[in-house]
Every structure is written in C-alpha cells, then in structure tokens.
C-alpha cells in the first residue's frame, strides 16, 4: 500500500505527525508531497512539486489543513482521495472563536469550502464520532463517507519523572480560545488560593494580576520539554469551555497528559467519552469552576486515586489512540477504498 501524503501542511503538527508515523508503523509506504502552509503562491508550488515527483501511489491523503487543497487534489488524480478534515473551518472561525461573523461573505466561504472539500473526497477523516455527526448534520455529508480517527500523540512517557517536591502542582497548557474555558481555571485558582496548591500554566494568554502569586506562568514551552513539565505536576487539566465545539473534541493536552501517565481533569463531553470514562479521568460539568476546585482537592487528598486514574487513562491511550493504532485504522480505510467495486 502506497499513500501520497499531500498538501500545504506542517509535518510536525500533532495530527500530521501521528498520521505519518502511524501509517509507516502499519507498513504503509508514505510518499510526501507538500509545501509550507504559509508559502506564497502555494497552489502553483504544490502543483509543480507533484509534477516533478510524478509519484506512484494507491491513495492520496490530503493532510490538515486541507480544505483549500482538495480541488487541486481531485484535479490531479482519479484515484481515491482521503481528506483529513480533522476539524471544520466554519465551526472554528465562525461558531467557536467567532472571529468571523455569521452571515458574512467569509463565513459563507468557510461553510462552502468545508462542504465542497468533503464532497470531492472519497472518504473524510474527523477526530471524533461527535465531529463526524457534526459534518453530517451541518454540511450534509453522507455518514458512509465519514471516518472518525482519534488524534493520539507523539509524546511519550516522562522517563520516570516524578512530581516535583513542594506544593501539590496542577498543570495546564493551551490558549484562551473559547473551547479551552480558561476562565473556569481562573475561577478554580481563586477558590483554592488559600490552599497549598501550585498552578503551572503555559501558553499565549494573560494571567489575571491578582492570581500571579499562585500561578507559575510561561508563554511558551518547546514540545520536547513538554513531557517533563507535565511529569513534574501531580494533575493535568483538559478543557472546560461551554462552546459547542468543546463538546466535539478531545484536545491535544488530554492525549499528552495520558501519555505521560498523569491523571486528567476535564469536562464531561460526548467526545471525551469516546476515549475516557470516570475510571480513567475525572470528568466534571462544563463551565463549572466549583466542580474543578473540588476535583483538584479530591485528587490532592487521594494519591491512590491519582495513580489509578493515571494508569487507566494511559491504558486507554495505548489501546485506542497510540500512533500504531491510528495508523492501522487509516490503512484499513485506504485499503477499503482500493477494493474493486
């Protein structure tokens, strides 16, 4: 099986890195034909690279982000084309982050390109079943074309790193986009600031001034250092936002904490239930700072529970979303598309 990994993508981005590595682990010969996502005149550069390579393949996989690449991909081949939609432009920019107002020409364009890209594909990958249902209902994509493929992570264990000496430490890395629900975390910090609890938080957001004594903050941590940083904490936080997208995603940070064998506290959503249960994570109501504070105190007081939840979460990752599992799943999809009609 030969798969052409095609598009304007970053091979180090988590979704693409896991698919590339996982496919190769599953025995697929992966050929890459790409340009940087930020490249000027990228359609012409990508076309030129394809024509120069003249790749021989069984299935083309258009990598994330690939909505704008799909018309070129379909123009270049009549072979099966798998589109890794992963998430929706329209959902992300219009419905979740609201950086584009609904009803504007840009919003209509995002909705059109999401739908058109899926319609041009032979199969469409999403990250969760919840997202597949969204693509079916929002864009009218037939369910038979939609294949949920869990994200997974390239992060591995922290090499035996134990939580740092000192206060009980709670870890979070992310941003302030709506699905993250960072205001819920600030609410929990306020409720716990008389407790001996340390929050370590990394990402492009602003810590409220009055919380700075209780929060160790850095704007950026390189990915190679992330496992150790998570491993130095007792607990890792997921997402808590009330947006509709928050109901449909399992974020990178959850997979990363599971890989490092740390207990996760995150919102109880349909998407998270596709991977985790109350035995493998602490699941709380969305948008509830009180519940988050109580969950942190519960885990602080029960080391055995922390160990049990962390081990069960790591096992769920190993069984359902390790790169080899993800790659085998995508290989199976590709093989199905190449069967005689």
Secondary structure, DSSP 4 states (H G I P E B T S, - for coil): -EEEEEEE--TTSHHHHHHHHHHHHTT-EEEEEEE-TT-TTHHHHHHHHHHHH----SEEEEPSS-TTTHHHHHHH-SSEEEEEEES-HIIIIIIIS-SS-TTSHHHHHHHHHHHHHHHH-SEEEESSHHHHHHHHHHH---GGGEEE-----S----TT--PPSSSEEEEEE---SGGG-HHHHHHHHHHHTTSSEEEEEESSS---GGGGGGEEEES---HHHHHHHHHTSSEEE-----STGGGT---HHHHHHHHTT-EEEEE--TTGGGT--TTTSEEE-TT-HHHHHHHHHHHHH-HHHHHHHHHHHHHHHHHHSSHHHHHHHHHHHHHHHHS--
